[in-house]
Amino acid sequence: MTQQHLPTVAYFSMEFGLESSFKIYAGGLGILAGDYIKGARDEGAPIIGIGIKWKQGYTDQHIDPDGKPYDTYHNYMYEFLEDTGIQVSVTIRNIDVHCKVWRTEKFGNNPLYLLDTDIPQNSDSWITGQLYGWFGEERIAQEIVLGIGGVRALRALQIPVDVYHFNEGHAALAATELIREKMNGGRSFEEAWQATRDEVVFTTHTPIREGNESHPLERLEYMSAFNNLTREQMERIGGNPFNMTVAGLRLSRISNGVAKLHGITANKMWQDVSGRSAIISITNAIHTPTWVDPRITEAYESNGDLWAAHMEIKRELIRFIEERSGIALNADHLLIGFSRRAAPYKRSDLIFSKPELIAPYLESGKIQIVFSGKAHPLDDTGKRIVSNLVAMMKKYPGSVVFLENYDMTIGAGLTRGSDIWLNNPRRPLEASGTSGMKAAMNGVLNCSILDGWWPEACLDGENGWQFGDGFETDNTEALDRHDGEALYETLLQRVLPTYYENRPKWVEMMRRSIETTREPFATKRMIEEYYNKMYIKA
Ligand SMILES: *Cc1c(COP(=O)(O)O)cnc(C)c1O
């Protein structure tokens, strides 16, 4: 990529995970966005981020004495944010809402511009209060700020943009502004839509239908989200109810899913949408300087003692777990890491599905498992999943740990210091998953269902393990039974003997894990692919 010819890209995202204490992220979508603008900086790629400065961010979720998760929110202040002096306004419920624009490059990232409604001129300063805290009207208000406010901020900052990249459907309303601008310049709606499509690209993330947000047109109209378009024009873009993913697909010149398998899934999912852009696949990646421990890189590149480096990092993780939970794990026993959002399809309790099989190993401590993950604050099912994991911690004291309030610190610790990274979603519902990439590059061996990114990387028994053989069925019970058996078989017959009886093989697998993932799943490859397949016009 030669820099002076590269198109300038504005990358819109509801969340950015740049650093643990900068609480403008919730999960994987934000981690990807944060890694993206750091990777862009490393590559000298002209990509800037557009997001929101959340006052409270996502929930801080702790566990009460009964083992139930509860949510708390705190106001955060970030001294390091630069005031651009720019302010733009958007219309929400027929009222002008002012958005202050902040800027930061503090985390080795390309410039990130953040919109903020928490200023004295606004009667409602809470629009940018909580990330994913509310549904319905408040979410639309946030999307008006990100999308429409984001485009206006770019104009006020006088930043010329060639490509508008919507990371997930949250930013789709930005296109109403791009269309409106062109219609103000005298073009018809048709021409303006076509010209807008020409400069927008879209990434879809969720293979779960309900996860693809939609709103009744009445509500969008009431919120002033039409932005001077007519009801009929809005309906042509997103349908009624107005689906943000459908809108993204119809407002872009090209779209993508975030792994090869996810691209196939997304094509099936959206095959009936007329007038949509083609969906290709660009597999996610991670910013290696953020996630890979330098001691591992050193040992790998110098052909040094990978195992010694791993043990040092594992002991640090064990100390960290003890500080957080009071539980002291054994560094000489297998340590399994499992951290992800508490959602049913991720099946965090699959490993407990046959207690008679797993209990002896947990009781002897030969298998130790550390869990972490938040439930969405309004998701009671997710909260029951967390409570169940906390109950397992009490049932198997000293072998099962649940770390509350999952964040980037916990994510980094577990993906550096565990021995095994376990992932067992219901295929094909995991879009990509990046935590497994973090693990793989740290020599933490993936033991995973063939979902998300893993089919692209897995050399079974050589750089990690697969289980389940890619089996799929709509019968959830049958799927869980099948995958549960496959998990036990792989863990007990293949992983454990290698760990306890064949250390040289294990260390060779660690080496292969690093070797086979460090380039294909690093941001450099991903950003080049976005340029070659999406940003640069064919
Ligand atoms: C890496 C990371 C994620 C994304 O991981 P998945 O594999 O998608 O679960 C989410 N949250 C945190 C805090 C992370 O560090």
The ligand as an SDF file (V2000), in Angstrom:
LIG
                    3D

 15 15  0  0  0  0  0  0  0  0999 V2000
  -10.8970   -9.7230   23.0520 C   0  0  0  0  0  0  0  0  0  0  0  0
  -12.0260   -9.2580   23.8630 C   0  0  0  0  0  0  0  0  0  0  0  0
  -13.3440   -9.4450   23.4180 C   0  0  0  0  0  0  0  0  0  0  0  0
  -13.6810  -10.1660   22.1250 C   0  0  0  0  0  0  0  0  0  0  0  0
  -13.5590  -11.5190   22.3140 O   0  0  0  0  0  0  0  0  0  0  0  0
  -14.5230  -12.6380   21.7220 P   0  0  0  0  0  0  0  0  0  0  0  0
  -13.6020  -13.6670   21.2210 O   0  0  0  0  0  0  0  0  0  0  0  0
  -15.3610  -12.0270   20.6640 O   0  0  0  0  0  0  0  0  0  0  0  0
  -15.3190  -13.0900   22.8910 O   0  0  0  0  0  0  0  0  0  0  0  0
  -14.3820   -8.9810   24.1960 C   0  0  0  0  0  0  0  0  0  0  0  0
  -14.1490   -8.3470   25.3590 N   0  0  0  0  0  0  0  0  0  0  0  0
  -12.9090   -8.1520   25.8300 C   0  0  0  0  0  0  0  0  0  0  0  0
  -12.7170   -7.4350   27.1240 C   0  0  0  0  0  0  0  0  0  0  0  0
  -11.7960   -8.6000   25.1010 C   0  0  0  0  0  0  0  0  0  0  0  0
  -10.5610   -8.3890   25.5780 O   0  0  0  0  0  0  0  0  0  0  0  0
  1  2  1  0
  2  3  1  0
  2 14  2  0
  3  4  1  0
  3 10  2  0
  4  5  1  0
  5  6  1  0
  6  7  2  0
  6  8  1  0
  6  9  1  0
 10 11  1  0
 11 12  2  0
 12 13  1  0
 12 14  1  0
 14 15  1  0
M  END
$$$$
